[in-house]
């Protein structure tokens, strides 16, 4: 936790760039999971 905090403090732009692909990836996984669940639920 301490190391991450130091890195985030030294590079305030780093976490912003890192969060964008993370959020997009999570959204894609959520959409895909919802689609798969719907397909499995309605054969």
Order of alpha helices (4+ residues) and beta strands (2+ residues): alpha-alpha
